[in-house]
Amino acid sequence: MGTTENSEDVGNSEEKNIFIQPTTTQESSLQIQNFSHFQPQTSIPPGSSNSSSTTDEYIRFGSCIALQHSTTSRHLSSRSPDNKESSKGNKDQVFATRRKSENELWMVLQAYGERRRLKKGDAVPYNAQIRLGHIVSRRNLRSHPDYISPISNQQEVICHDENTSDLNDNWLVQRHSYTNHYDNSGYWLADDAITLRHIQTGATLHSHSIMLDNDDNQEVTCYGPGHEENDKWKAEHNDINDFIRSS
C-alpha cells in the first residue's frame, strides 16, 4: 500500500477524527531537553530510577533503542552530521536500512514542553508523548507539514539541530491498530507492535519498499492514520555495544 500513496491524502485521512491535541507549553527553559538529562537505561521496575545490570522488556525514558520496520525488517537510521553526505539546511536525512550499527540507535527522551522532570528509567506508558534523539548526531527525529519526502511526496521526516526543539519533535506512542480503537493500557515493551504518531500533524511514521538511492536505503515518511502494515514498528532494547556486536 505504501507504494501508491499520495501526499494529498495525508491531510484528508480519517486520522482527523482521532487527532491528539499537543501540549502548548512553550517556556524557554524547556526548549532544550536533550541528552544531558538521560543516559541509556538498564533493567528496573516500572517507575523506578534504580538500575541493575541487564536490560529488561520495558522501554524507558533514557532507553537506547533500535526501531525496526515490521514489514521490511529494516532499521530506522539517519546520516550523521559529520558524514559528507549529510543534508544541507541543518537537517539530516532519515531512512530505513539493512545495517545494524550505532547509526541505527535512538534515545527515548521526554517530549518538548513536558512540565514534569521525568526520571531516567521511568517506563514509558502507552499514549505518552516522547522525542527520539539520534545517538550519533544527537539530533531529534522530526516532521512537519510544510515539506514533502524526496520520492513519494508524502510528509518529510528528518533529524534536526540538537540545540533547538519544538512541538514538531514530539511523537505519540500507541499500540498498532488496524482501526481507530486502540488498547493503550500499560507500558511500552520491546517487540510490541507500535505506531508513532506525529503530534502536530496526526500522521504516523511510515516506510515502504520505495528506495531512496543506490545505497539500498529505504524511504521513511509520515503518512496517514497509522492502520497499515507499513506503519508498524517494534523497538529492540539494547545498549550500543550489544547492538553493534549483533551485526
C-alpha positions in Angstrom: 0.0 0.0 0.0 2.9 2.3 0.7 4.0 2.5 -3.0 0.7 4.0 -4.2 0.1 6.7 -1.6 -0.4 10.3 -2.5 0.8 13.1 -0.3 -2.6 14.9 -0.7 -4.2 12.0 1.2 -2.4 12.9 4.4 -4.4 16.0 5.2 -7.7 14.2 4.3 -7.2 11.0 6.1 -9.5 9.6 8.8 -6.9 10.5 11.4 -8.6 13.9 11.6 -11.2 12.1 13.7 -8.6 11.0 16.3 -6.1 13.8 16.3 -4.4 14.3 19.6 -4.0 17.9 20.8 -0.4 18.6 21.8 0.7 20.4 24.9 1.2 24.1 24.4 3.9 24.7 27.0 6.5 27.0 25.4 8.7 28.1 28.3 12.2 28.9 27.1 13.7 26.9 30.0 12.2 23.8 28.4 13.3 24.4 24.9 16.4 22.2 25.2 15.7 18.9 26.8 18.2 16.6 25.2 20.7 14.0 26.1 22.2 15.7 29.1 19.4 14.5 31.3 19.3 10.9 30.1 21.7 8.0 29.6 20.9 4.6 28.1 18.9 2.7 30.7 19.1 -0.9 32.1 16.6 -3.2 33.9 14.4 -1.7 36.7 10.8 -2.0 37.6 8.3 0.5 36.1 8.5 3.9 37.7 11.8 3.3 39.4 15.1 5.0 38.8 17.4 2.4 40.3 19.1 0.3 37.6 20.5 -3.2 37.5 22.9 -4.9 35.2 20.8 -6.4 32.4 18.2 -4.9 30.0 14.5 -5.7 30.5 11.4 -5.6 28.4 10.3 -2.1 29.3 11.1 0.9 27.1 12.0 3.8 29.4 12.9 7.4 29.3 16.7 7.2 28.7 16.5 3.8 26.9 18.7 3.3 23.9 16.7 1.5 21.2 16.6 0.5 17.6 13.4 0.8 15.7 12.7 -2.0 13.2 10.1 -1.6 10.4 7.9 -4.7 10.7 7.1 -5.1 7.0 10.6 -4.8 5.6 12.7 -5.6 8.8 14.9 -2.6 8.1 16.0 -0.2 10.9 15.3 3.5 11.3 18.5 5.4 10.6 19.9 8.8 10.0 23.1 10.2 8.4 25.5 11.7 11.0 26.2 15.4 10.7 29.9 14.7 10.2 29.1 12.5 7.1 30.0 14.2 3.9 26.6 13.2 2.5 24.7 15.0 5.3 21.8 17.1 4.2 22.1 20.8 3.9 20.0 23.3 5.8 20.8 22.0 9.3 18.9 18.8 8.8 19.8 15.1 8.3 18.0 12.6 6.1 16.1 9.8 7.8 15.7 6.4 6.1 15.5 2.7 6.8 18.5 0.4 6.3 19.6 -3.2 6.5 22.6 -2.2 8.5 22.9 -2.6 12.3 25.3 0.0 13.7 25.4 2.9 16.0 23.7 5.0 13.3 20.5 2.9 13.9 20.3 3.7 17.6 17.9 6.3 19.2 17.4 7.5 22.7 13.9 7.9 24.2 13.6 11.5 25.5 10.8 13.3 27.3 8.5 15.4 25.0 9.2 19.1 24.3 7.1 21.2 26.6 6.7 18.5 29.2 6.4 20.3 32.6 7.4 17.3 34.7 11.0 16.5 35.2 10.8 12.8 34.2 13.3 10.5 35.8 15.8 8.4 33.9 14.3 4.9 34.0 10.6 5.8 34.2 8.8 3.3 32.0 7.0 4.9 29.0 3.2 4.3 29.2 1.2 4.0 26.0 -0.4 7.2 24.8 2.6 9.1 26.1 4.4 11.8 24.1 8.1 11.3 23.5 11.0 12.5 21.4 13.6 10.3 19.8 17.2 11.5 19.7 19.7 10.1 17.3 22.6 8.7 19.3 25.3 9.6 16.9 24.2 13.1 15.7 22.3 14.0 18.9 19.6 15.4 16.7 15.8 14.9 17.2 13.5 12.9 14.9 11.2 15.4 13.4 8.4 16.0 10.9 6.4 19.0 9.8 3.5 19.7 7.4 5.4 22.1 5.1 7.9 19.8 3.4 7.5 16.7 1.3 9.5 13.5 1.2 12.1 13.1 -1.6 10.4 10.2 -3.6 6.8 9.6 -2.7 5.9 13.3 -1.9 4.5 12.3 1.4 5.3 14.2 4.6 9.0 14.6 5.2 10.8 13.1 8.2 14.3 14.4 9.2 16.6 14.8 12.1 17.1 18.4 13.1 19.5 20.6 15.1 20.3 19.2 18.6 20.4 22.7 20.1 16.8 23.6 19.3 13.5 21.7 19.8 9.8 22.4 19.4 6.5 20.6 19.2 7.4 19.2 15.8 9.8 16.8 17.6 7.0 15.2 19.6 5.6 11.7 18.9 2.7 9.8 20.4 3.4 6.1 21.3 0.5 3.9 20.5 -0.1 0.1 20.1 -0.6 -0.6 16.4 -4.2 -0.9 15.5 -6.0 -1.6 12.2 -8.9 0.6 13.3 -9.5 3.8 15.3 -9.8 1.7 18.5 -6.6 1.5 20.5 -5.6 -0.5 23.5 -3.3 2.0 25.1 -3.2 0.4 28.6 0.0 -0.5 30.2 3.6 0.3 29.2 5.6 0.2 26.0 7.5 -3.1 25.8 10.3 -4.2 23.5 8.9 -6.1 20.5 5.4 -4.6 20.8 3.8 -3.6 17.5 3.5 0.2 17.7 2.8 3.3 15.7 4.5 6.6 16.3 2.1 9.4 15.6 3.4 12.9 14.9 1.7 15.2 17.4 1.5 18.3 15.2 0.0 16.7 12.1 -1.6 13.4 13.2 0.3 11.4 10.5 2.3 8.3 11.5 5.9 7.3 11.0 5.8 5.2 7.8 8.1 3.3 5.5 7.6 1.2 2.3 9.6 -0.6 -0.4 10.4 2.7 -2.2 14.2 3.1 -2.2 16.0 6.4 -1.9 19.3 5.8 -3.7 21.9 3.3 -4.8 22.9 2.7 -1.1 19.9 0.5 -0.6 18.3 3.0 1.7 14.5 2.9 2.1 12.4 6.0 2.3 10.8 6.9 5.6 7.9 9.4 5.7 4.9 10.5 7.8 1.7 9.3 6.2 -1.9 8.5 7.0 -3.8 7.4 10.1 -1.5 4.5 11.0 -3.6 1.5 10.2 -1.3 0.0 7.5 1.3 -2.8 8.0 3.7 -0.2 6.7 3.0 2.0 9.8 4.0 -0.8 12.2 7.4 -0.7 14.1 9.0 -2.5 17.0 11.7 -1.5 19.4 14.8 -3.5 20.1 16.1 -2.6 23.5 19.9 -2.9 23.5 22.9 -1.0 24.7 25.2 0.4 22.0 27.9 -2.3 22.1 25.4 -5.2 22.2 23.6 -3.8 19.1 26.9 -3.4 17.1 28.1 -6.9 18.1 24.9 -8.4 16.8 25.5 -7.1 13.3 
